[in-house]
Amino acid sequence: MEPAQVVPRRIWREGSPSVGSRSIPEETAVALTYNGGTYAVMMTTPQDLEDFAVGFSLSEGVISSSADIDSLDVLPLGDGVELRMWLARPNADRLQERRRHIAGPTGCGLCGIESIAEALRPAAVIGAGRQFSPEQIMEAMQSLPSRQKLNIETRAVHAAAFWNTTSGIVALREDVGRHNALDKLSGALARGSVVAGEGIILLTSRISVELVQKSAAIGAPVMVSVSAPTALAVRMADAAGITLAAIARADGFEVFTHPRRISIEAVANVAACKGVAHGSSQEMTR
């Protein structure tokens, strides 16, 4: 299936009707099956599905590395796609402990999880990681829009990308669901043996607790988004040792947790110029 479709439309703008067409993103039901059993059904954009299968499996804890999947087949069906995976016995046993059957709406990150404790499971704790300057954060975010090919075409999808100082954007994945986009990125990094501790995860969506959990599983020390985080996401990032920066715009960004990985002097100067409250200034030096 193509990731986008051109459809006819009637247009009403500035008081006048017209006709034309528009490219819109496709979404389809994707079943993730392991050793013959369906684990989840997600609505996702039908591209980079191998990456999605690996990344979803990693974030769910079904596998610990891409090598744990013995085989992976992408099988188009009449009304969707099956991502058919076969796991070695130890991973199959782990799967039984985490099995859930869900019909996930677009981009749903927690649908079908049976307990609150499982939904709010602690994220992996990130090590020290490297430092980045505010200028590097801005450079990374500014490099996103021109590379979001599907969003340029449709203006309707999220992106998740990984940036480092050596290569710039190493990988970028798009999807109608923000969780799916990050899972696809996770899979791409795992399949490419990319060292996540040396870079930054870039997001175009609100940062929710599930995205923090997924980023922690990837092992990236810094995550940055154009949108704001939820309060729970901030608490989770703080506990996981992740530097969470958000509301990244052309004029700057805001750091919510572990600012030590971003040049303290430069960030403090930005905060002072914007009149950040005394409590926030103290946080910057923590």
C-alpha positions in Angstrom: 0.0 0.0 0.0 1.1 3.5 -0.7 1.6 5.8 2.4 -0.6 8.5 0.8 -3.5 8.7 -1.6 -4.7 11.5 -3.9 -8.4 12.0 -3.5 -10.9 14.5 -5.1 -12.3 17.3 -3.0 -14.6 20.3 -3.2 -13.1 23.5 -1.8 -14.8 26.4 -0.2 -12.5 29.3 0.6 -12.9 33.1 0.6 -16.5 32.7 -0.3 -16.0 30.8 -3.5 -16.3 27.1 -4.4 -13.9 25.1 -6.5 -12.8 21.6 -7.1 -9.5 19.8 -7.0 -7.6 17.0 -5.3 -5.4 16.6 -2.2 -2.9 14.0 -1.1 -3.9 12.5 2.3 -2.1 9.9 4.4 -3.2 6.3 4.3 -3.8 4.3 7.5 -4.4 0.6 7.7 -4.8 -2.1 10.3 -1.5 -3.8 11.1 -1.5 -7.0 13.1 1.7 -7.9 14.9 1.9 -11.6 15.4 4.5 -13.6 17.2 4.9 -17.4 16.9 1.5 -17.7 15.3 -0.4 -15.6 17.8 -1.7 -12.1 17.4 -0.3 -9.7 20.0 -1.7 -6.3 18.9 -3.5 -4.7 16.0 -2.5 -1.1 15.4 -3.7 1.5 12.9 -0.6 2.9 11.2 0.8 4.4 8.0 1.8 1.5 5.7 5.5 2.3 5.2 8.7 1.3 7.1 6.7 -1.6 8.5 9.8 -3.7 9.2 11.1 -0.8 11.4 7.7 -0.6 13.1 7.7 -4.3 13.9 11.2 -4.2 15.5 10.6 -0.9 17.3 7.2 -1.9 18.6 8.7 -5.3 19.8 11.5 -3.5 21.6 9.3 -0.9 23.3 6.8 -3.6 24.4 9.6 -5.6 26.0 8.9 -8.6 23.8 12.5 -8.6 22.6 15.7 -7.0 23.9 17.4 -6.6 20.5 16.5 -7.0 16.8 18.5 -10.2 16.7 15.9 -11.8 18.9 13.6 -12.0 15.9 14.4 -15.1 14.0 12.2 -14.1 11.0 10.0 -11.2 10.0 7.6 -11.2 7.1 5.3 -8.4 5.9 2.2 -10.0 4.5 -0.5 -7.8 2.8 -4.0 -9.0 3.6 -7.3 -8.1 2.1 -8.1 -5.5 4.7 -4.7 -4.8 6.3 -1.2 -6.1 6.9 0.3 -8.8 9.1 3.8 -8.4 10.5 4.5 -12.0 11.1 7.5 -12.7 13.5 9.0 -15.8 14.9 11.0 -15.7 18.1 13.4 -18.0 19.8 12.1 -19.9 22.9 13.4 -17.5 25.6 11.7 -14.6 23.9 8.5 -16.5 23.3 8.4 -17.1 27.1 8.8 -13.4 27.7 6.0 -12.8 25.3 3.6 -14.9 27.3 4.3 -12.7 30.3 3.4 -9.5 28.4 0.7 -10.7 26.0 -2.1 -8.4 25.3 -4.8 -8.4 22.6 -5.7 -4.9 21.5 -7.4 -3.1 18.7 -5.5 0.1 18.8 -6.8 3.4 17.5 -4.4 5.5 15.5 -1.3 6.1 17.5 -2.6 4.7 20.7 0.2 4.0 23.0 -1.4 2.3 26.0 -4.6 0.8 24.6 -5.3 -2.7 25.9 -2.8 -2.6 28.8 -4.6 -4.4 31.6 -3.3 -2.6 34.7 -2.3 0.9 35.8 1.0 -0.5 37.1 1.9 -1.8 33.7 0.9 1.4 31.9 3.0 3.5 34.3 6.0 1.0 34.5 9.2 2.8 35.3 11.3 3.8 32.3 14.8 2.6 31.8 17.3 4.9 33.5 19.7 6.7 31.1 23.4 7.1 31.8 25.4 10.3 31.6 25.3 10.8 27.9 27.0 13.7 26.1 26.3 17.4 26.2 24.8 19.6 23.5 24.8 23.3 23.0 21.6 25.2 22.5 22.7 26.0 19.0 22.9 22.3 18.3 19.4 21.7 19.6 18.1 24.5 17.4 20.1 23.2 14.4 18.6 19.7 14.9 15.0 20.9 15.2 15.4 23.3 12.2 16.6 20.4 10.0 13.3 18.5 10.6 10.7 20.1 8.3 12.5 19.8 5.0 13.0 16.0 5.6 9.4 15.3 6.5 8.5 14.1 3.0 5.1 12.6 3.8 4.0 15.6 5.9 5.1 18.0 3.2 2.8 16.0 0.9 -0.2 15.6 3.3 0.3 18.0 6.2 -1.2 15.3 8.4 1.5 13.1 10.0 3.9 13.0 12.9 7.6 12.5 12.7 10.3 11.1 15.0 14.0 11.5 14.1 17.4 10.9 15.6 20.2 13.5 15.3 23.8 13.5 16.2 26.7 15.9 15.8 28.5 13.7 13.3 25.8 13.0 10.7 22.9 15.4 11.5 19.7 13.5 11.1 20.6 9.8 11.0 17.0 8.5 10.6 13.5 9.9 10.3 10.2 8.1 10.3 6.7 9.4 9.8 3.3 8.0 10.7 -0.3 9.1 11.4 0.3 8.0 15.0 3.0 9.7 17.1 3.7 6.5 19.0 4.0 4.6 15.8 6.5 7.1 14.4 8.7 6.7 17.4 8.5 2.9 17.3 9.5 3.0 13.6 12.5 5.2 14.5 13.4 2.8 17.3 13.3 -0.1 14.9 15.4 1.8 12.3 18.1 2.6 14.9 18.2 -1.0 16.2 18.4 -2.5 12.7 21.2 0.0 11.9 23.1 -0.6 15.2 23.0 3.1 15.9 24.4 4.2 19.3 21.5 6.2 20.7 23.5 7.6 23.6 25.3 9.9 21.3 22.4 11.8 19.9 19.0 13.4 20.3 15.4 12.2 19.6 13.4 14.8 17.8 9.6 14.8 17.9 6.9 16.9 16.2 4.1 16.0 18.7 3.1 16.5 22.3 5.4 14.5 24.7 3.3 12.0 26.6 4.5 9.5 29.2 4.5 6.7 26.6 6.9 8.6 24.4 9.3 9.1 27.3 9.1 5.3 28.1 9.9 4.5 24.4 12.8 7.0 24.3 14.2 5.6 27.4 14.0 2.1 25.9 15.9 3.4 22.9 18.6 4.8 25.2 18.7 8.4 24.0 19.7 10.9 26.7 17.9 13.9 25.2 14.5 14.3 23.6 13.2 17.5 22.1 9.8 18.3 20.7 8.0 21.2 19.0 5.1 20.7 21.4 4.7 20.7 25.2 5.0 17.7 27.6 2.4 16.5 30.0 3.2 16.8 33.7 3.4 13.0 34.0 5.9 12.9 31.1 8.1 15.4 32.9 8.1 13.3 36.1 8.9 10.2 34.1 11.7 11.9 32.2 13.1 13.2 35.5 13.1 9.8 37.0 14.7 8.2 33.9 17.5 10.7 33.8 16.4 12.1 30.4 16.9 15.7 29.4 13.5 16.7 28.1 13.3 19.9 26.1 10.1 21.1 24.4 8.1 23.9 22.8 11.0 24.3 20.4 10.4 27.2 18.2 12.5 29.5 15.9 13.4 31.7 18.9 14.4 28.9 21.3 13.1 26.1 23.5 12.3 25.2 27.1 14.1 22.6 29.2 12.1 20.7 31.8 14.4 18.0 33.2 18.2 17.4 33.6 19.5 20.5 32.0 23.1 19.5 32.6 23.3 18.0 29.1 22.7 21.4 27.6 25.2 24.3 27.9 24.2 25.8 31.3 25.5 29.3 30.7 23.7 29.7 27.3 20.4 28.2 28.6 20.6 30.4 31.7 21.1 33.5 29.6 18.0 32.6 27.5 16.0 32.0 30.7 17.1 35.3 32.2 16.1 37.2 29.0 12.7 35.6 29.1 12.2 36.4 32.8 11.9 32.8 33.9 10.8 32.5 37.5 13.3 32.1 40.3 12.4 28.4 40.8 13.1 27.6 37.2 16.5 29.3 37.3 17.4 27.1 40.3 16.3 24.0 38.3 18.7 24.9 35.5 21.7 24.6 37.8 20.7 21.3 39.4 
